[in-house]
Amino acid sequence: MGLRLLVGFVWLLSWLPFRAIAALGWLIGNVVASMPSSRRHIGEVNLKLALPDWTPAARRRLLRQNFVAMVQMLLEYGYGWFASRERLKRLVRIQGLENLRALDGRNVILMMPHFTGLDLAGLRVSLETPLVSIYSVQKDPWLDAFFRAKRLRFGTGIIFARQQGTRPTLRALKEGYRLYYLPDQDFGHRDSVFVPFFGVPAATIGGLSRMAAVTKAAVLPCYPRREADGYTLVIEPPLENFPTDDIVADATRMNAVIEAQARRQLHQYFWLHKRFKSRPPGEADFYAK
């Protein structure tokens, strides 16, 4: 019952203008940011590691802005679940669509890091080209079914659970779906290499270069930019000479691209998850209190 009430509340929020959601998110985000929590601790650690030359006061301001952006993203879920195609197109503009259009007939991977707005951006770009994406199964069966239905509500894509492995995704990519791929979380030591991210060795999966090599796909970096009246999804030109036969070099390059994107809008990156959780042998846990 609680989940259904929450969904009903999000449905009500979906009728609010974007600027009203922004104001409500600013209010709630500032309150949440002021309260001690494990997420605040994670954000403080991440920003101290990534921005060591910033003053503590500047990092605190950035963390507060990040909480606001994260809360705004949560309040905006109703747009993705309930907004019409026309409203979604107004809320999320696309810059660089020509970079995608130029690859008609080619296999394409859209490399989307963890920025606020990534779900709305994925749904929006699926209105331009069929997408395949990978999702994490929810523990609650009703919630899992609801999320699946909302992600697929326009009939413009397919999704596979992470537990299914990469074969169904690769098959779909070869069949003409474009892969909407999020490569920048710490999934542990397995299949990962340690390469710099904001100057810190970070466990980075090599899935992007492996899948691009197997399918001969072009890789287009992209990211959503939250603005006053909606989002702009930026689709950049395809990476040149990617992938190579050096998975470490590829992972290093990928992280450098994501870092450059993040530096353009630091408060909109997911600083509240443990990006530096896995450590090379002999290094201590950054997040231990």
Secondary structure, DSSP 8 states (H G I E B T S, - for coil): -HHHHHHHHHHHHTTS-HHHHHHHHHHHHHHHHTS--HHHHHHHHHHHHH-TTS-HHHHHHHHHHHHHHHHHHHHTHHHHHH--HHHHHHHEEEE-HHHHHTTTTS-EEEE--SBTTHHHHHHHHTTTS-EEEEE---SSHHHHHHHHHHHTTTS-EEEEEGGG-SHHHHHHHHTT-EEEE---S---STTEEEEEETTEEEEEE-HHHHHHHHHT-EEEEEEEEEETTEEEEEE----TT-S-S-HHHHHHHHHHHHHHHHHHSGGGB-TTS-TT-S--TT---TT--
